[in-house]
Amino acid sequence: MMFNALILNENETGISASVDQLTLDDLPDDGDVLVDVSHSSINYKDALAVTNRGKIIRAPYPFVPGIDLVGSVIESDSGQFHPGEMVIGTGGGLGETRWGGYAGIQRVRSEWLIPLPDAFTPREAMIIGTAGLTAALSLITLEKWGVGGEGDTIVVTGATGGVGSFAVLLLSKAGYRVSASTGKNDAREYLELLGAKEVLHRDRLSGGASRPLDSAKWSGAIDTVGGKTLEAVISQTGKHGCIAACGNAGGAELHTSVFPFILRGVTLSGIDSNTCPLPLRTMAWERLASLVTSAELERMSITVTLPEIEEQSKRLLDGEVTGRTLVEI
């Protein structure tokens, strides 16, 4: 049985990507479910891996990237899944330490699969993918800490990216007032369609905090940027607010003080979708099913094929992509 896959190979000049044909014998043998993959997506991590702009892959080459996949079970050595069942795979090292979703067939460990929710088609599930899952986990975290009441504003940074787009949409559908921060001057209409009540240029935050405690502007935040932007958000978050931190596109270092935490009771909560426990992962997908519609998903996505992944990954990292990129395998 032959199928196509995007393969990364290491050579004397670096990492190269190509679409090649594989057989079942080429697949790793550390999974217990064989999946006929129909769709994947391009996330920030995927773009870094494919373009070799970041140390994402921690496994020998050749390697198949792609941290998301959806498809039907071909065969299973796990009593949890059965042939013909539709499943979603995210996290658990997919596309980082284990071969991922950019292949027509993939062997996956059952503990990192969940059944495809009835509310979504396979295509819709991968428009959501890790980005939507991360945003849903962030929303659940804000709710857990009791953030959000009438008139309260949640700021979303990196709002036109995959996670940011879903954060704006989910927060607005859940009844929050959303302020969206972006560097794209032409993104206002897009963000307002997702539900943003205010659109800020990222320069308002990207310079960092002017003092340890700035004037309180936000009841909470979903931050996909990190670095100085997160520093500014922390200093501007009001009493007993919560910040869900889920990205580092703007830098991995964080310089702040204890004052927002001990004088305002601010909570900084990290969001890890990669190793998220199954019950919480399932809860997040259920929340997504209750909040988003097919029309909203299509509005925020474009579709590419395997040979187009490398170029689209470069465009994503260069800030030229808005919303989500679906990969049709």
PLY file of the C-alpha trace (Angstrom):
ply
format ascii 1.0
element vertex 329
property float x
property float y
property float z
element edge 328
property int vertex1
property int vertex2
end_header
0.00 0.00 0.00
1.56 3.30 -1.16
0.69 6.77 0.11
2.12 10.28 -0.02
3.85 12.06 2.84
5.80 15.25 3.42
9.26 14.08 4.47
11.94 16.18 6.14
15.50 15.02 5.50
18.75 16.25 6.97
21.71 16.84 4.66
24.96 18.80 4.56
23.11 22.06 3.76
20.44 21.68 6.43
16.86 20.37 6.35
14.96 19.80 3.09
11.28 19.00 2.58
9.82 16.84 -0.19
6.64 14.92 -0.93
7.49 11.24 -1.37
5.70 7.90 -1.44
5.86 5.61 1.56
4.60 2.15 2.46
3.32 0.79 5.76
6.75 -0.69 6.40
8.20 2.83 6.48
6.00 3.92 9.38
7.28 3.83 12.98
6.17 0.79 14.96
5.51 2.47 18.33
1.79 3.11 17.76
-1.19 0.79 18.24
-3.69 2.44 15.86
-3.27 2.75 12.09
-5.12 5.80 10.75
-6.11 6.68 7.18
-5.41 10.41 7.42
-7.71 12.77 5.51
-6.69 16.21 6.86
-4.12 18.01 8.97
-3.31 21.68 9.53
-0.40 24.10 9.75
0.29 25.39 13.25
3.09 27.71 14.36
5.12 24.70 15.53
4.61 22.99 12.16
5.83 26.05 10.30
8.95 26.22 12.46
9.63 22.52 11.90
9.09 22.52 8.12
11.23 25.64 7.56
13.82 24.64 10.18
13.49 28.04 11.85
13.07 26.50 15.29
14.16 23.39 17.18
10.82 21.59 17.15
11.73 18.10 15.98
13.42 15.97 18.63
13.74 12.72 16.70
16.01 11.29 14.00
15.54 12.19 10.33
13.90 11.38 7.98
10.81 12.68 9.74
7.14 13.36 8.95
5.93 16.58 10.66
2.37 17.70 11.45
1.10 17.97 15.03
-2.55 17.41 14.03
-4.40 14.70 12.14
-7.89 13.35 11.58
-8.97 10.20 9.77
-10.52 6.77 9.98
-9.07 3.79 11.82
-7.72 1.11 9.47
-6.67 -1.33 12.18
-6.24 -1.16 15.93
-4.45 -3.15 18.61
-6.26 -1.03 21.19
-9.66 -1.97 22.54
-10.44 1.75 22.65
-10.83 2.21 18.87
-12.15 0.04 16.06
-11.77 -0.05 12.24
-13.89 2.55 10.51
-14.09 4.86 13.53
-13.18 8.53 12.93
-10.50 9.88 15.28
-8.61 13.08 15.99
-4.94 13.11 16.96
-3.28 16.16 18.57
-0.33 16.47 20.92
1.46 13.58 22.55
4.60 14.36 20.57
2.96 14.11 17.14
5.11 16.05 14.69
7.80 16.59 17.34
9.06 13.30 18.78
6.79 11.00 16.71
5.87 11.04 13.04
2.89 13.30 12.48
-0.08 14.13 10.31
1.47 15.07 6.97
1.07 11.51 5.66
-1.74 9.61 3.97
-1.50 6.90 6.64
-0.01 7.18 10.10
0.53 4.85 13.06
-0.51 6.61 16.28
-0.64 5.78 19.97
-4.23 5.37 21.14
-3.81 7.44 24.31
-3.47 10.57 22.17
-6.57 9.96 20.07
-10.16 10.98 20.74
-13.28 10.13 18.73
-14.27 12.77 16.19
-17.16 14.72 17.80
-20.47 14.31 15.97
-20.67 18.10 15.61
-17.71 18.27 13.23
-16.71 16.89 9.85
-13.06 15.79 9.53
-12.36 18.99 7.60
-13.87 21.16 10.34
-11.97 19.29 13.05
-8.67 20.20 11.43
-9.61 23.80 10.86
-9.87 23.73 14.64
-6.88 21.47 15.35
-4.36 22.34 18.04
-5.02 26.07 17.60
-8.70 25.79 18.44
-8.02 23.28 21.20
-5.50 25.66 22.79
-7.97 28.56 22.64
-10.70 26.40 24.19
-8.37 25.35 27.01
-7.58 29.02 27.57
-11.27 29.89 27.78
-11.85 27.07 30.27
-8.96 28.40 32.37
-10.40 31.93 32.50
-13.75 30.50 33.53
-12.09 28.34 36.19
-10.63 31.47 37.79
-13.96 33.28 37.67
-12.84 35.90 35.16
-15.44 37.85 33.25
-18.53 39.74 34.17
-20.71 42.39 32.59
-18.51 45.08 31.07
-15.28 43.15 31.68
-12.80 43.09 28.80
-10.46 40.25 27.82
-7.50 41.12 25.61
-6.29 38.63 23.00
-2.78 39.12 21.63
-1.70 37.85 18.24
-5.38 37.93 17.42
-5.19 37.12 13.70
-3.17 33.94 14.19
-4.72 30.50 14.52
-4.97 30.45 18.31
-5.77 34.16 18.46
-8.58 33.90 15.92
-10.20 31.08 17.86
-9.68 32.93 21.14
-11.55 35.98 19.82
-14.35 33.81 18.44
-14.78 31.60 21.51
-14.61 34.44 24.02
-17.17 36.50 22.12
-19.50 33.50 21.75
-19.14 32.83 25.48
-20.29 36.36 26.31
-17.01 38.18 26.95
-16.12 41.62 25.63
-13.02 41.08 23.52
-10.22 43.49 22.71
-8.06 42.09 19.89
-4.41 43.07 19.49
-2.79 42.66 16.07
-0.02 44.03 13.89
-2.10 43.69 10.72
-3.54 47.07 9.74
-6.15 45.49 7.45
-7.50 42.99 10.00
-10.22 45.08 11.64
-13.12 43.69 9.58
-11.90 40.10 10.04
-11.60 40.47 13.82
-14.93 42.25 14.17
-16.59 39.42 12.24
-15.11 37.03 14.81
-16.65 39.12 17.59
-14.00 41.64 18.68
-15.46 44.84 20.14
-12.14 46.69 19.97
-9.08 46.27 17.74
-5.71 47.52 19.02
-2.44 47.79 17.17
0.13 45.50 18.78
2.45 48.49 19.34
0.23 49.34 22.32
1.64 46.26 24.07
4.80 45.13 22.27
7.02 47.70 23.97
6.54 46.02 27.33
5.40 47.40 30.68
6.14 51.06 31.42
6.09 50.28 35.16
5.55 47.15 37.31
1.88 48.09 37.78
0.33 50.01 34.90
-3.27 51.23 34.96
-5.59 48.23 35.00
-7.23 47.76 31.59
-8.13 44.06 31.35
-10.06 41.57 33.44
-8.06 38.81 31.79
-6.13 37.85 28.70
-5.29 35.09 26.27
-1.71 35.74 25.24
-0.25 33.96 22.21
2.82 36.22 21.90
4.86 36.12 25.10
7.92 38.31 25.65
7.41 42.03 26.16
3.77 41.79 25.09
3.02 39.42 27.95
5.01 41.67 30.26
2.71 44.58 29.35
-0.44 42.49 29.68
0.54 41.33 33.17
1.12 44.90 34.33
-2.24 46.04 32.89
-4.44 43.23 34.24
-6.85 44.22 36.99
-7.59 42.74 40.38
-8.03 38.97 40.48
-7.66 38.73 36.72
-6.23 35.72 34.93
-3.89 35.52 31.95
-3.82 32.32 29.90
-0.34 32.18 28.35
-0.08 29.87 25.35
2.55 31.16 22.91
5.99 32.68 22.46
5.99 34.12 18.93
7.24 37.41 20.40
9.92 35.89 22.60
10.44 33.29 25.30
11.90 35.54 28.02
9.66 37.26 30.53
10.68 40.18 32.75
8.12 41.21 35.35
7.74 41.72 39.09
5.74 40.09 41.84
3.55 43.18 42.29
0.72 42.23 39.87
0.50 38.87 41.62
0.65 39.97 45.26
-1.03 43.39 45.04
-3.74 42.61 42.48
-4.02 38.85 42.84
-3.35 38.30 39.15
-3.00 34.67 38.02
-0.66 33.69 35.19
-1.77 30.26 33.93
0.17 28.28 31.34
-1.74 26.40 28.66
-0.21 23.12 27.45
-2.29 21.43 24.76
0.48 18.95 23.91
0.27 16.84 27.07
-3.19 17.95 28.17
-4.95 15.13 30.09
-7.62 13.27 28.12
-10.62 14.38 30.26
-9.69 18.05 29.87
-8.95 17.54 26.16
-12.39 15.98 25.70
-14.03 18.81 27.64
-12.36 21.37 25.38
-13.63 19.65 22.21
-17.12 19.53 23.70
-16.91 23.26 24.42
-15.82 23.90 20.84
-18.78 21.88 19.57
-21.15 24.02 21.62
-19.76 27.37 20.47
-18.58 27.33 16.84
-20.45 26.87 13.58
-19.42 25.53 10.20
-19.77 28.96 8.60
-17.44 30.52 11.19
-14.84 27.82 10.64
-14.83 28.23 6.88
-14.59 32.00 7.19
-11.28 31.79 9.08
-9.54 29.14 6.95
-7.82 28.43 3.66
-6.88 25.01 2.25
-3.54 23.75 0.92
-2.18 20.37 -0.17
1.01 18.54 0.83
3.26 20.18 -1.82
2.14 23.63 -0.68
2.94 23.19 3.01
6.53 24.48 2.85
5.65 27.76 1.11
2.60 28.33 3.32
4.75 27.71 6.41
7.14 30.45 5.32
4.22 32.83 4.78
2.83 32.02 8.22
6.14 32.79 9.95
6.49 36.00 7.92
3.12 37.19 9.24
1.32 36.90 5.91
-1.35 34.39 7.02
-4.59 35.24 8.79
-6.59 32.54 10.57
-6.11 28.84 9.96
-4.54 26.76 7.20
-6.14 23.38 6.58
-4.07 20.67 4.89
-5.90 18.26 2.61
-3.83 15.10 2.57
0 1
1 2
2 3
3 4
4 5
5 6
6 7
7 8
8 9
9 10
10 11
11 12
12 13
13 14
14 15
15 16
16 17
17 18
18 19
19 20
20 21
21 22
22 23
23 24
24 25
25 26
26 27
27 28
28 29
29 30
30 31
31 32
32 33
33 34
34 35
35 36
36 37
37 38
38 39
39 40
40 41
41 42
42 43
43 44
44 45
45 46
46 47
47 48
48 49
49 50
50 51
51 52
52 53
53 54
54 55
55 56
56 57
57 58
58 59
59 60
60 61
61 62
62 63
63 64
64 65
65 66
66 67
67 68
68 69
69 70
70 71
71 72
72 73
73 74
74 75
75 76
76 77
77 78
78 79
79 80
80 81
81 82
82 83
83 84
84 85
85 86
86 87
87 88
88 89
89 90
90 91
91 92
92 93
93 94
94 95
95 96
96 97
97 98
98 99
99 100
100 101
101 102
102 103
103 104
104 105
105 106
106 107
107 108
108 109
109 110
110 111
111 112
112 113
113 114
114 115
115 116
116 117
117 118
118 119
119 120
120 121
121 122
122 123
123 124
124 125
125 126
126 127
127 128
128 129
129 130
130 131
131 132
132 133
133 134
134 135
135 136
136 137
137 138
138 139
139 140
140 141
141 142
142 143
143 144
144 145
145 146
146 147
147 148
148 149
149 150
150 151
151 152
152 153
153 154
154 155
155 156
156 157
157 158
158 159
159 160
160 161
161 162
162 163
163 164
164 165
165 166
166 167
167 168
168 169
169 170
170 171
171 172
172 173
173 174
174 175
175 176
176 177
177 178
178 179
179 180
180 181
181 182
182 183
183 184
184 185
185 186
186 187
187 188
188 189
189 190
190 191
191 192
192 193
193 194
194 195
195 196
196 197
197 198
198 199
199 200
200 201
201 202
202 203
203 204
204 205
205 206
206 207
207 208
208 209
209 210
210 211
211 212
212 213
213 214
214 215
215 216
216 217
217 218
218 219
219 220
220 221
221 222
222 223
223 224
224 225
225 226
226 227
227 228
228 229
229 230
230 231
231 232
232 233
233 234
234 235
235 236
236 237
237 238
238 239
239 240
240 241
241 242
242 243
243 244
244 245
245 246
246 247
247 248
248 249
249 250
250 251
251 252
252 253
253 254
254 255
255 256
256 257
257 258
258 259
259 260
260 261
261 262
262 263
263 264
264 265
265 266
266 267
267 268
268 269
269 270
270 271
271 272
272 273
273 274
274 275
275 276
276 277
277 278
278 279
279 280
280 281
281 282
282 283
283 284
284 285
285 286
286 287
287 288
288 289
289 290
290 291
291 292
292 293
293 294
294 295
295 296
296 297
297 298
298 299
299 300
300 301
301 302
302 303
303 304
304 305
305 306
306 307
307 308
308 309
309 310
310 311
311 312
312 313
313 314
314 315
315 316
316 317
317 318
318 319
319 320
320 321
321 322
322 323
323 324
324 325
325 326
326 327
327 328
